[in-house]
Amino acid sequence: MDGARISRTTNFLILSFSLLQNKENVMSSKGNRTIAVPNGPEDYNTVCDSLKKSFEEINKFIAQMPIDVDGKNYALDFF
């Protein structure tokens, strides 16, 4: 997650993910996928309040491991 100051009075948090297998793009915007963009300061309360549902969905996804894609099971690691 990263905070972005848009103007003197506006801040956004960007919650995104990247696949580590995509080595050449893992640190670029091209290799990242945005999940949520709440408006607010980069602090604990903003994260807890605005991203609660996103974290619940991510944790539910992790709990369902491994995932099934076209009949094949894949175990994923989250960092």
GIURPE-V78803 format. One line per field, one symbol per residue. ss: DSSP state (H for helix, E for strand, L for the rest). phi: phi as a letter, one per 30 degrees, with the letter a starting at -180 (. if undefined). A space follows every 10 residues. Layout:
ss = ???
phi = ???
This chain:
ss = LEEEELLLLL EEEEEEEELL LLHHHLLLHH HEEEEELLEL LLLHHHHHHH HHHHHHHHHH HHHLLLEEEL LEEELLLLL
phi = .bcbddbdcb bbcbcbbbdd ddedcdccdd ccbdcabdcl ddbedddddd cedddddddd ddddddccbh iccbdcccb
